[in-house]
Amino acid sequence: MALNSRIPEGPLKDKWTTYKDKINLVNPANKRLIDVIIVGTGLAGGSAAATLAELGYNVKSFCFQDSPRRAHSIAAQGGINAAKNYQGDGDSTYRLFYDTVKGGDYRSREANVYRLAEVSTNIIDQCVAQGVPFARDYGGLLDNRSFGGVLVSRTFYAKGQTGQQLLLGAYSAMNRQIGRGKIKMYSRHEMLDVVIVDGKARGIIARNLVTGEIERHSAHAVVLATGGYGNAFYLSTY
Ligand SMILES: Cc1cc2nc3c(=O)[nH]c(=O)nc-3n(C[C@H](O)[C@H](O)[C@H](O)COP(=O)(O)OP(=O)(O)OC[C@H]3O[C@@H](n4cnc5c(N)ncnc54)[C@H](O)[C@@H]3O)c2cc1C
């Protein structure tokens, strides 16, 4: 069965904005009654866990490594792109979108890439707020370099260890929420399957890699942030 990516309707550049404008919101007082499972603690899962917990949801976070900090994201080196146009060299959301689709051999989901390009500027601000030590120029402003053959300088970097520094930022934000009791961390747990109830993901089956026990974990929603899709090949029929 083909994957249904459930991209919203409408013109490409409005799809996610319109969807977010109309999505049902949760009353702040009710967020503490909702459990969210997040599988993966890389840059995607780590920051999602920290953000959802900060918003008030109860998060259960899973990774198969012994520490969230060992996700593959740590290997990224060159930097992270954002259409801030700090250099005044003609960059824009559209140009970042176009370069990313082209760089992905035209195989990416275009609406999702457009959203990524839109939020790229906020992501840099969030990382700076988390304490990520991006390279700066002599005036103290965030530096940029041109990366991946593009015609503009839009890559924010931390020496050759951008992924490591970003992951430390996400990990710190996660740990703050673990300390507050809003994230329960399940390291050394491998998700084996997703539990689907009436077409909705309501939990996971995981193996405790220390004891070998198979465990059930339930939630109101499940986020898969397991990195490269190859990691989730058992789920390819959903
Ligand atoms: C060498 C290298 C250099 C790179 N350089 C750059 C760069 O310069 N700029 C750039 O933008 N991108 C770069 N990338 C790509 C980028 O780093 C990745 O796309 C991104 O970090 C992936 O983040 P993620 O959170 O999706 O996944 P990951 O960091 O891979 O995290 C996956 C998480 O899922 C967990 N997980 C997976 N399967 C299961 C399971 N079954 N049960 C429980 N947990 C599970 C893992 O434990 C881990 O915590 C680079 C990648 C590599 C490898």
Ligand as a Chemical Component Dictionary entry (heavy atoms), coordinates in Angstrom:
data_LIG
# 
_chem_comp.id                   LIG 
_chem_comp.type                 NON-POLYMER 
_chem_comp.pdbx_formal_charge   0 
_chem_comp.three_letter_code    LIG 
# 
loop_
_chem_comp_atom.comp_id 
_chem_comp_atom.atom_id 
_chem_comp_atom.alt_atom_id 
_chem_comp_atom.type_symbol 
_chem_comp_atom.charge 
_chem_comp_atom.model_Cartn_x 
_chem_comp_atom.model_Cartn_y 
_chem_comp_atom.model_Cartn_z 
_chem_comp_atom.pdbx_ordinal 
LIG C1  C1  C 0 27.919 12.546 8.042  1  
LIG C2  C2  C 0 26.670 13.376 7.894  2  
LIG C3  C3  C 0 26.775 14.727 7.607  3  
LIG C4  C4  C 0 25.629 15.509 7.478  4  
LIG N1  N1  N 0 25.786 16.853 7.255  5  
LIG C5  C5  C 0 24.690 17.655 7.202  6  
LIG C6  C6  C 0 24.832 19.070 7.071  7  
LIG O1  O1  O 0 25.915 19.603 7.016  8  
LIG N2  N2  N 0 23.705 19.829 7.019  9  
LIG C7  C7  C 0 22.461 19.261 7.094  10 
LIG O2  O2  O 0 21.457 20.004 7.054  11 
LIG N3  N3  N 0 22.281 17.917 7.214  12 
LIG C8  C8  C 0 23.375 17.103 7.276  13 
LIG N4  N4  N 0 23.224 15.739 7.412  14 
LIG C9  C9  C 0 21.858 15.209 7.483  15 
LIG C10 C10 C 0 21.245 15.459 8.871  16 
LIG O3  O3  O 0 22.233 15.340 9.843  17 
LIG C11 C11 C 0 20.135 14.461 9.147  18 
LIG O4  O4  O 0 19.179 14.481 8.122  19 
LIG C12 C12 C 0 19.420 14.778 10.468 20 
LIG O5  O5  O 0 20.358 14.983 11.508 21 
LIG C13 C13 C 0 18.478 13.657 10.840 22 
LIG O6  O6  O 0 17.914 13.971 12.086 23 
LIG P1  P1  P 0 16.767 13.097 12.678 24 
LIG O7  O7  O 0 16.389 13.642 14.018 25 
LIG O8  O8  O 0 15.674 12.984 11.658 26 
LIG O9  O9  O 0 17.366 11.601 12.812 27 
LIG P2  P2  P 0 18.603 10.946 13.669 28 
LIG O10 O10 O 0 19.554 11.957 14.218 29 
LIG O11 O11 O 0 19.134 9.828  12.806 30 
LIG O12 O12 O 0 17.833 10.321 14.891 31 
LIG C14 C14 C 0 17.062 9.151  14.785 32 
LIG C15 C15 C 0 16.597 8.796  16.170 33 
LIG O13 O13 O 0 15.613 7.779  16.048 34 
LIG C16 C16 C 0 15.912 6.728  16.955 35 
LIG N5  N5  N 0 15.364 5.512  16.370 36 
LIG C17 C17 C 0 15.415 5.097  15.063 37 
LIG N6  N6  N 0 14.750 3.928  14.934 38 
LIG C18 C18 C 0 14.272 3.621  16.169 39 
LIG C19 C19 C 0 13.516 2.511  16.689 40 
LIG N7  N7  N 0 13.099 1.518  15.911 41 
LIG N8  N8  N 0 13.220 2.510  18.025 42 
LIG C20 C20 C 0 13.632 3.522  18.840 43 
LIG N9  N9  N 0 14.339 4.590  18.390 44 
LIG C21 C21 C 0 14.655 4.618  17.088 45 
LIG C22 C22 C 0 17.409 6.736  17.131 46 
LIG O14 O14 O 0 17.730 6.144  18.378 47 
LIG C23 C23 C 0 17.689 8.252  17.109 48 
LIG O15 O15 O 0 17.481 8.775  18.405 49 
LIG C24 C24 C 0 24.351 14.927 7.574  50 
LIG C25 C25 C 0 24.233 13.569 7.873  51 
LIG C26 C26 C 0 25.388 12.798 8.021  52 
LIG C27 C27 C 0 25.227 11.333 8.348  53 
# 
loop_
_chem_comp_bond.comp_id 
_chem_comp_bond.atom_id_1 
_chem_comp_bond.atom_id_2 
_chem_comp_bond.value_order 
_chem_comp_bond.pdbx_ordinal 
LIG C1  C2  SING 1  
LIG C2  C3  SING 2  
LIG C2  C26 DOUB 3  
LIG C3  C4  DOUB 4  
LIG C4  N1  SING 5  
LIG C4  C24 SING 6  
LIG N1  C5  DOUB 7  
LIG C5  C6  SING 8  
LIG C5  C8  SING 9  
LIG C6  O1  DOUB 10 
LIG C6  N2  SING 11 
LIG N2  C7  SING 12 
LIG C7  O2  DOUB 13 
LIG C7  N3  SING 14 
LIG N3  C8  DOUB 15 
LIG C8  N4  SING 16 
LIG N4  C9  SING 17 
LIG N4  C24 SING 18 
LIG C9  C10 SING 19 
LIG C10 O3  SING 20 
LIG C10 C11 SING 21 
LIG C11 O4  SING 22 
LIG C11 C12 SING 23 
LIG C12 O5  SING 24 
LIG C12 C13 SING 25 
LIG C13 O6  SING 26 
LIG O6  P1  SING 27 
LIG P1  O7  DOUB 28 
LIG P1  O8  SING 29 
LIG P1  O9  SING 30 
LIG O9  P2  SING 31 
LIG P2  O10 DOUB 32 
LIG P2  O11 SING 33 
LIG P2  O12 SING 34 
LIG O12 C14 SING 35 
LIG C14 C15 SING 36 
LIG C15 O13 SING 37 
LIG C15 C23 SING 38 
LIG O13 C16 SING 39 
LIG C16 N5  SING 40 
LIG C16 C22 SING 41 
LIG N5  C17 SING 42 
LIG N5  C21 SING 43 
LIG C17 N6  DOUB 44 
LIG N6  C18 SING 45 
LIG C18 C19 SING 46 
LIG C18 C21 DOUB 47 
LIG C19 N7  SING 48 
LIG C19 N8  DOUB 49 
LIG N8  C20 SING 50 
LIG C20 N9  DOUB 51 
LIG N9  C21 SING 52 
LIG C22 O14 SING 53 
LIG C22 C23 SING 54 
LIG C23 O15 SING 55 
LIG C24 C25 DOUB 56 
LIG C25 C26 SING 57 
LIG C26 C27 SING 58 
# 
